[in-house]
Amino acid sequence: MRRAWIEPGEAVAVVQQCVLAGVSRATIYAQQKPAVLDESELLHRRLIDEEYTRHPFYGSRRMVIFLGKGGHMVNRKRVQRLMRLMGLAGMAPGPNTSRRHPAHKVYPYLLRGVAVVRPNQVWSTDITYIRLLRGFAYLVAVIDWYSRKVLGWRISNSMDAVFCVDCLEDTLRTHGKPEIFNSDQGSQFTSEAFTDVLTREGIVISMDGRGRVFDNIFVERLWRNVKHEDVYLKGYATMGELTVGLTEYFAFYNGERPHQSLGNQTPELVHRTAIGGGAMIVDKFGGAAGEPPVPLRSTGVPPTAEARSTATAQTKAKAKPGQRRSAATEAQCPA
């Protein structure tokens, strides 16, 4: 405050003004010196900004490696300082949202190799975290596998099962009920409060296998889209802002955004008409009967044993001496 009283060029010398105001002369003279531009720091800022735009999940450690590969030897403290000044932070994983409760019953996974050929045949759910300005919010959603439509969602500032049950019950009231409901083994979904709702409605329960990241791949893809197309771009600060933003995004996602896996149709249209959708989880190692895998987008019937033997014979015939022969399960499946 008192430094603002000092005005160089006035009738009273700066030295006397400093004495009268009780301000150190060094402080005043330091303000008058022009800032020295460090060319190397400007270069490092530019490189960090460009790399962060390409890979927003890079933190200070990876940025040090990236700069080092380009011949810029800087330590981590310098990179941390520059990223702080630029307001950048790596998008690190948040809290574990799939912790299993040891006392809860776990159900087997029932969807490997099952062709999903109609709406409301299979629904699934999952939880993800949303980073806010301070802290996290948690988002749960229910999605229809056939159409990829988001049928219901809720946000909460805690990881209890209540908001998951509320989301499930509201979705059942609005859209009827599926034949099979799939989730991971998180304690929210294995809790009696959640599974009792499914059992009461006569819905078959399926749960992902441990370490099987592709068992619930459609919800995982949804999280990727939500975060990269909305959350990361808008940077929500409060729960209220997040609620409004996600309401707008899911309306866009269901009703306007074209989906390549649906032939560039919208989930809303595919769910309503029951045309153009479908899903299947590939069994990479073959099913119980040794059936070959079917692509995720396939809605056809798995090939018969005769078709598989024919494809295997053709593959063997094409193989040359010394050439790797394709496995039988690599035969092309019918659309």
MARTIGU-170849 format. One record per residue (C-alpha): residue number from 1; x, y, z; residue in three letters. Coordinates in steps of 0.5 Angstrom, whole numbers, plus 2048, in hexadecimal, padded with zeros to 3 digits. Example, Ala and Ser with C-alpha at 12.3 -4.5 7.8 and 13.67 -1.06 7.14 Angstrom:
# MARTIGU-170849
R,1,819,7F7,810,ALA
R,2,81B,7FE,80E,SER
//
This chain:
# MARTIGU-170849
R,1,800,800,800,MET
R,2,805,805,802,ARG
R,3,809,803,7FC,ARG
R,4,804,807,7F8,ALA
R,5,806,80D,7FB,TRP
R,6,80C,80E,7F8,ILE
R,7,80C,812,7F2,GLU
R,8,813,812,7EE,PRO
R,9,814,819,7EA,GLY
R,10,811,81D,7F0,GLU
R,11,814,823,7F3,ALA
R,12,816,81F,7F9,VAL
R,13,81B,81A,7F8,ALA
R,14,81A,813,7F8,VAL
R,15,81E,812,7FE,VAL
R,16,81B,817,802,GLN
R,17,814,814,800,GLN
R,18,816,80D,802,CYS
R,19,818,80F,809,VAL
R,20,812,813,80A,LEU
R,21,80E,80D,808,ALA
R,22,812,808,80B,GLY
R,23,813,804,805,VAL
R,24,81A,801,803,SER
R,25,81D,804,7FD,ARG
R,26,81F,7FD,7FA,ALA
R,27,818,7FB,7F9,THR
R,28,816,802,7F5,ILE
R,29,81C,801,7F1,TYR
R,30,81B,7FA,7F0,ALA
R,31,814,7FB,7ED,GLN
R,32,817,800,7E8,GLN
R,33,81C,7FB,7E5,LYS
R,34,819,7F8,7DE,PRO
R,35,817,7F0,7DF,ALA
R,36,81D,7EC,7DC,VAL
R,37,81A,7E7,7D6,LEU
R,38,81D,7E1,7D7,ASP
R,39,81D,7DE,7D0,GLU
R,40,81E,7D7,7D2,SER
R,41,818,7D7,7D7,GLU
R,42,814,7DA,7D2,LEU
R,43,816,7D4,7CD,LEU
R,44,814,7CF,7D3,HIS
R,45,80D,7D2,7D4,ARG
R,46,80C,7D1,7CD,ARG
R,47,80E,7CA,7CC,LEU
R,48,80A,7C8,7D3,ILE
R,49,804,7CC,7D0,ASP
R,50,804,7C8,7C9,GLU
R,51,806,7C1,7CC,GLU
R,52,800,7C2,7D2,TYR
R,53,7FB,7C4,7CC,THR
R,54,7FD,7BD,7C9,ARG
R,55,7FD,7B9,7CF,HIS
R,56,7F9,7BD,7D5,PRO
R,57,7FB,7B7,7DA,PHE
R,58,802,7B8,7DA,TYR
R,59,805,7BB,7E1,GLY
R,60,80B,7BE,7E2,SER
R,61,80F,7B7,7E2,ARG
R,62,80D,7B6,7DB,ARG
R,63,80E,7BD,7D9,MET
R,64,816,7BC,7DC,VAL
R,65,817,7B6,7D7,ILE
R,66,813,7B9,7D1,PHE
R,67,818,7C0,7D2,LEU
R,68,81E,7BB,7D3,GLY
R,69,81D,7B7,7CC,LYS
R,70,81D,7BE,7C9,GLY
R,71,823,7C0,7CC,GLY
R,72,821,7C5,7D1,HIS
R,73,824,7C2,7D8,MET
R,74,81F,7C5,7DD,VAL
R,75,81E,7C2,7E4,ASN
R,76,817,7C1,7E7,ARG
R,77,816,7C7,7EB,LYS
R,78,817,7CB,7E6,ARG
R,79,812,7C8,7E2,VAL
R,80,80D,7C8,7E8,GLN
R,81,80E,7CF,7E8,ARG
R,82,80D,7D1,7E1,LEU
R,83,806,7CC,7E1,MET
R,84,804,7D0,7E7,ARG
R,85,805,7D7,7E4,LEU
R,86,801,7D4,7DE,MET
R,87,7FC,7D1,7E2,GLY
R,88,7FD,7CA,7DF,LEU
R,89,7FC,7C3,7E3,ALA
R,90,7FC,7BC,7E0,GLY
R,91,7F6,7B9,7E0,MET
R,92,7F8,7B3,7E5,ALA
R,93,7F3,7AE,7E7,PRO
R,94,7EE,7AF,7ED,GLY
R,95,7EC,7AB,7F2,PRO
R,96,7EA,7A4,7F1,ASN
R,97,7E3,7A3,7F0,THR
R,98,7E2,79B,7EF,SER
R,99,7E4,799,7F6,ARG
R,100,7E1,792,7F8,ARG
R,101,7DE,791,7FE,HIS
R,102,7E0,78A,801,PRO
R,103,7D9,789,804,ALA
R,104,7D5,78A,7FE,HIS
R,105,7D3,784,7F9,LYS
R,106,7D7,785,7F2,VAL
R,107,7D3,782,7EC,TYR
R,108,7D6,77F,7E6,PRO
R,109,7D7,783,7DF,TYR
R,110,7D2,780,7DA,LEU
R,111,7D3,784,7D4,LEU
R,112,7D9,782,7D1,ARG
R,113,7D7,780,7CA,GLY
R,114,7D0,782,7CB,VAL
R,115,7CD,785,7C5,ALA
R,116,7C9,78B,7C7,VAL
R,117,7C4,78C,7C2,VAL
R,118,7BE,791,7C5,ARG
R,119,7BD,797,7C9,PRO
R,120,7BD,795,7D1,ASN
R,121,7C0,78E,7D0,GLN
R,122,7C6,790,7D4,VAL
R,123,7C7,797,7D8,TRP
R,124,7CE,798,7DC,SER
R,125,7D0,79D,7E1,THR
R,126,7D7,7A0,7E4,ASP
R,127,7D9,7A6,7E8,ILE
R,128,7DF,7AB,7E6,THR
R,129,7E2,7B1,7E9,TYR
R,130,7E1,7B8,7E7,ILE
R,131,7E6,7BD,7E9,ARG
R,132,7E4,7C4,7EB,LEU
R,133,7E7,7CA,7ED,LEU
R,134,7E8,7C7,7F4,ARG
R,135,7E7,7C0,7F5,GLY
R,136,7E3,7BB,7F1,PHE
R,137,7DC,7B9,7F0,ALA
R,138,7DA,7B2,7EE,TYR
R,139,7D6,7B0,7E8,LEU
R,140,7D1,7AA,7E7,VAL
R,141,7CE,7A8,7E0,ALA
R,142,7CA,7A3,7DD,VAL
R,143,7CB,7A1,7D6,ILE
R,144,7C7,79D,7D1,ASP
R,145,7CC,798,7CD,TRP
R,146,7C8,797,7C7,TYR
R,147,7C7,79F,7C6,SER
R,148,7CC,7A2,7CA,ARG
R,149,7C7,7A6,7CD,LYS
R,150,7C8,7A9,7D4,VAL
R,151,7C2,7A8,7D7,LEU
R,152,7C3,7AB,7DE,GLY
R,153,7C9,7AE,7E2,TRP
R,154,7CA,7B1,7E9,ARG
R,155,7D0,7B5,7EC,ILE
R,156,7D2,7B5,7F4,SER
R,157,7D7,7B8,7F8,ASN
R,158,7D8,7B1,7FB,SER
R,159,7D9,7AA,7F9,MET
R,160,7D3,7A7,7FD,ASP
R,161,7CE,7A2,7FA,ALA
R,162,7C8,7A7,7FB,VAL
R,163,7C9,7AB,7F4,PHE
R,164,7CA,7A5,7F0,CYS
R,165,7C4,7A1,7F3,VAL
R,166,7C0,7A8,7F1,ASP
R,167,7C3,7A8,7EA,CYS
R,168,7C1,7A1,7E9,LEU
R,169,7BA,7A2,7EC,GLU
R,170,7B8,7A8,7E8,ASP
R,171,7BB,7A5,7E2,THR
R,172,7B7,79F,7E3,LEU
R,173,7B0,7A3,7E4,ARG
R,174,7B2,7A7,7DD,THR
R,175,7B4,7A2,7D8,HIS
R,176,7B2,79B,7DB,GLY
R,177,7B7,795,7DD,LYS
R,178,7BC,792,7D9,PRO
R,179,7BD,78A,7D9,GLU
R,180,7C4,78A,7DB,ILE
R,181,7C7,790,7DF,PHE
R,182,7CF,790,7E0,ASN
R,183,7D4,794,7E4,SER
R,184,7DB,793,7E7,ASP
R,185,7DC,790,7EE,GLN
R,186,7DC,797,7F2,GLY
R,187,7D9,797,7F9,SER
R,188,7D3,79C,7F6,GLN
R,189,7D1,797,7F1,PHE
R,190,7D2,790,7F5,THR
R,191,7CE,793,7FB,SER
R,192,7C8,790,7FD,GLU
R,193,7C4,797,7FC,ALA
R,194,7C6,797,7F5,PHE
R,195,7C5,78F,7F3,THR
R,196,7BF,78F,7F7,ASP
R,197,7BC,794,7F2,VAL
R,198,7BE,790,7EC,LEU
R,199,7BC,789,7EF,THR
R,200,7B5,78C,7F1,ARG
R,201,7B4,78E,7EA,GLU
R,202,7B6,787,7E7,GLY
R,203,7BC,78A,7E4,ILE
R,204,7C2,785,7E3,VAL
R,205,7C8,788,7E6,ILE
R,206,7CF,788,7E3,SER
R,207,7D6,78A,7E5,MET
R,208,7DD,78C,7E2,ASP
R,209,7E2,787,7E3,GLY
R,210,7E8,78A,7E7,ARG
R,211,7ED,78D,7E3,GLY
R,212,7E9,78C,7DD,ARG
R,213,7E9,793,7DA,VAL
R,214,7E5,792,7D4,PHE
R,215,7DF,78E,7D7,ASP
R,216,7DC,795,7D8,ASN
R,217,7DF,799,7D2,ILE
R,218,7D9,79D,7D0,PHE
R,219,7D8,7A0,7D7,VAL
R,220,7E0,7A2,7D7,GLU
R,221,7DF,7A5,7D0,ARG
R,222,7DA,7A9,7D2,LEU
R,223,7DE,7AC,7D8,TRP
R,224,7E4,7AD,7D3,ARG
R,225,7DF,7B1,7CE,ASN
R,226,7DC,7B5,7D4,VAL
R,227,7E2,7B7,7D7,LYS
R,228,7E6,7B9,7D1,HIS
R,229,7E0,7BC,7CD,GLU
R,230,7DD,7C0,7D3,ASP
R,231,7E0,7C0,7DA,VAL
R,232,7E7,7C1,7D8,TYR
R,233,7E5,7C7,7D3,LEU
R,234,7E1,7CA,7D8,LYS
R,235,7E4,7C9,7DF,GLY
R,236,7DE,7C9,7E4,TYR
R,237,7DF,7CC,7EA,ALA
R,238,7D9,7CB,7EE,THR
R,239,7D4,7C5,7EE,MET
R,240,7CF,7CA,7EC,GLY
R,241,7D3,7CB,7E6,GLU
R,242,7D4,7C4,7E5,LEU
R,243,7CD,7C2,7E5,THR
R,244,7CB,7C7,7E0,VAL
R,245,7D1,7C6,7DB,GLY
R,246,7CF,7BE,7DB,LEU
R,247,7C8,7BF,7DA,THR
R,248,7CA,7C3,7D4,GLU
R,249,7CF,7BE,7D2,TYR
R,250,7CB,7B7,7D3,PHE
R,251,7C5,7BB,7CF,ALA
R,252,7CA,7BC,7C9,PHE
R,253,7CD,7B5,7CA,TYR
R,254,7C7,7B1,7C9,ASN
R,255,7C3,7B6,7C4,GLY
R,256,7C8,7B9,7C0,GLU
R,257,7CF,7B6,7C0,ARG
R,258,7D0,7B1,7BA,PRO
R,259,7D3,7AA,7BC,HIS
R,260,7D8,7A7,7B8,GLN
R,261,7D6,7A0,7BB,SER
R,262,7CF,7A1,7B9,LEU
R,263,7D0,7A3,7B2,GLY
R,264,7D0,7AB,7B4,ASN
R,265,7C9,7AB,7B7,GLN
R,266,7C8,7AD,7BE,THR
R,267,7C6,7A9,7C4,PRO
R,268,7BF,7AC,7C5,GLU
R,269,7BD,7AA,7BE,LEU
R,270,7C0,7A3,7BE,VAL
R,271,7BD,7A1,7C5,HIS
R,272,7B6,7A4,7C2,ARG
R,273,7B6,7A0,7BC,THR
R,274,7BA,79A,7BE,ALA
R,275,7BE,79A,7B7,ILE
R,276,7C6,79B,7B6,GLY
R,277,7C8,799,7BD,GLY
R,278,7CB,793,7C0,GLY
R,279,7D1,791,7C4,ALA
R,280,7D5,78B,7C6,MET
R,281,7DB,78A,7CB,ILE
R,282,7E1,786,7C7,VAL
R,283,7E3,780,7CB,ASP
R,284,7EA,780,7C9,LYS
R,285,7EC,779,7CB,PHE
R,286,7E6,776,7C8,GLY
R,287,7DF,774,7CC,GLY
R,288,7DD,76E,7D0,ALA
R,289,7DC,76A,7C9,ALA
R,290,7E2,76D,7C6,GLY
R,291,7DE,773,7C2,GLU
R,292,7E3,778,7BE,PRO
R,293,7E2,77F,7C0,PRO
R,294,7DD,784,7BD,VAL
R,295,7DF,78C,7BC,PRO
R,296,7DC,790,7C2,LEU
R,297,7D7,793,7BC,ARG
R,298,7D5,78D,7BA,SER
R,299,7CD,78B,7BB,THR
R,300,7CE,785,7B6,GLY
R,301,7CD,77E,7B9,VAL
R,302,7D4,77A,7BA,PRO
R,303,7D6,776,7B4,PRO
R,304,7D4,76E,7B4,THR
R,305,7D9,769,7B5,ALA
R,306,7D9,767,7AE,GLU
R,307,7DB,76F,7AC,ALA
R,308,7E1,76F,7B1,ARG
R,309,7E4,768,7AE,SER
R,310,7E3,76B,7A7,THR
R,311,7E7,772,7AA,ALA
R,312,7EC,76E,7AD,THR
R,313,7ED,769,7A7,ALA
R,314,7EE,770,7A3,GLN
R,315,7F3,773,7A7,THR
R,316,7F7,76D,7A7,LYS
R,317,7F7,76C,7A0,ALA
R,318,7F9,773,79F,LYS
R,319,7FF,773,7A4,ALA
R,320,806,772,7A1,LYS
R,321,80C,76E,7A3,PRO
R,322,80F,772,7A9,GLY
R,323,80A,777,7A9,GLN
R,324,806,778,7B0,ARG
R,325,7FF,775,7AF,ARG
R,326,7F9,779,7B2,SER
R,327,7F5,776,7B7,ALA
R,328,7EE,773,7B6,ALA
R,329,7EB,778,7BA,THR
R,330,7EE,77D,7B5,GLU
R,331,7E9,77C,7B0,ALA
R,332,7E4,781,7AE,GLN
R,333,7DD,781,7B1,CYS
R,334,7D7,783,7AD,PRO
R,335,7D4,789,7AE,ALA
//
